[in-house]
Amino acid sequence: MENRLKGIYYTIVCMLVSGFFCSSSHAHSDGAPIACLGSGDNRYSYRFYAPRSTFTCGNLGCHYQYPINSGKSKFMLFVLDKCEPGEIVDILVSFKQSDTESHGFEITAQDRYENRIVGNFIIEDADDAQIIGSGLFVTHTKKGTSQKSWHIKWQAPPADFVVQNPVRFYAMGVEGDNDDTAMGDYIYKATRLIEVVPKKVKKEQIHVIKKE
């Protein structure tokens, strides 16, 4: 019941906030709306979607001209495939082969338990990226739209939190033409998986002393 209520909460927030920011003809250059990550199947699992919502930067009217991943650029996530509980891992969100001057993104992480959002994001450079949704999401800042990559951090849940592996990072990227309108922009999605696994402790070797 608690997870269902969270799902309803995020859906309502996404509708209200996204509707406010994306109802105009201008792109949202100072950060994507919370939970504006969309849905859809991928090569990992059709059950994953982020987070309990079908809203994207495309169908909300922010960047709606082209289908997802139809541009010539490559939008990618770089992260380790395994970490320990509570560990802080580095993430690189990056556009490749892009010749435009304006870019944006949003990212979250969720496990397999009813697509539950897990962990917390950490940023060291608040000029380029910003945390929204109490640490559950990260998006670009207005200044950050002038770059093609962002370095952020994610802290895995603590050891007493049961993670349903694998955790999936789900991100949306926007390649803008910098004309302050919703037209001419391409949107992308990217995913990466990570497993949160406790470190194995080697058992101490037991020496057996034979009786003479």
FENLINMO-V714168 format. One record per pair of residues at least 12 apart in sequence whose C-alpha atoms are under 7 Angstrom apart, sorted by the first residue. I is the first residue (numbers start at 1). J is the second residue. Records with the same first field share a line. If there is no record, write none. Layout:
I=J ; J
This chain:
7=52
10=35
11=52 ; 53
14=33 ; 34 ; 35 ; 36
17=33
18=33
22=60 ; 61 ; 62
23=61
25=181 ; 182
26=180 ; 181 ; 182
27=62 ; 180 ; 181 ; 182
29=142
30=140 ; 141 ; 142
31=139 ; 140 ; 141 ; 142
32=106 ; 139
34=132 ; 133
35=51
36=55 ; 56 ; 57
37=50 ; 51 ; 55 ; 56 ; 171 ; 172
38=50 ; 53 ; 54 ; 55 ; 56
39=53 ; 54
48=115
49=115
50=170
51=115
62=182
63=182 ; 183 ; 185 ; 186
64=182
65=183 ; 184
66=186
68=187 ; 188 ; 189
69=187 ; 188 ; 189
71=186
73=95 ; 96 ; 97 ; 98
74=95 ; 96 ; 97
75=94 ; 95 ; 96 ; 173 ; 188 ; 189 ; 190
76=93 ; 94 ; 95 ; 190
77=91 ; 92 ; 93 ; 94 ; 190 ; 191 ; 192
78=91 ; 92 ; 93
79=91 ; 92
80=194
81=193 ; 194 ; 195
82=194 ; 195 ; 196
83=195 ; 196 ; 197
84=196 ; 197 ; 198 ; 199
85=156 ; 157 ; 158 ; 159 ; 196 ; 197 ; 198
86=155 ; 156 ; 157 ; 158 ; 159
87=155 ; 156
88=153 ; 154 ; 155 ; 156
89=153 ; 154 ; 155
90=152 ; 153 ; 154
91=151 ; 152 ; 153
92=149 ; 150 ; 151 ; 152
93=149 ; 150 ; 151
94=148 ; 149 ; 150
95=148 ; 149
100=175 ; 176 ; 177
101=146 ; 177 ; 178
102=145 ; 146 ; 175 ; 176 ; 177 ; 178
103=145 ; 146 ; 147 ; 148 ; 174 ; 175 ; 176
104=140 ; 145 ; 173 ; 174 ; 175
105=139 ; 140 ; 171 ; 172 ; 173 ; 174
106=137 ; 138 ; 139 ; 140 ; 171 ; 172 ; 173
107=137 ; 138 ; 139 ; 169 ; 170 ; 171 ; 172
108=136 ; 137 ; 138 ; 169 ; 170 ; 171
109=167 ; 168 ; 169 ; 170
110=167 ; 168 ; 169
111=163 ; 164 ; 165 ; 166 ; 167 ; 168
112=164 ; 165 ; 166 ; 167
113=164
118=157
119=154 ; 155 ; 156 ; 157
120=135 ; 136 ; 154 ; 155 ; 156
121=135 ; 136 ; 137 ; 138 ; 153 ; 154 ; 155
122=152 ; 153 ; 154
123=152 ; 153
127=141 ; 143 ; 144
128=140 ; 141 ; 143 ; 144
129=141 ; 144
165=195 ; 196
166=193 ; 194 ; 195
167=193 ; 194 ; 195
168=191 ; 192 ; 193 ; 194
169=191 ; 192 ; 193
170=190 ; 191 ; 192
171=189 ; 190 ; 191
172=188 ; 189 ; 190
173=187 ; 188 ; 189
174=186 ; 187 ; 188
175=187
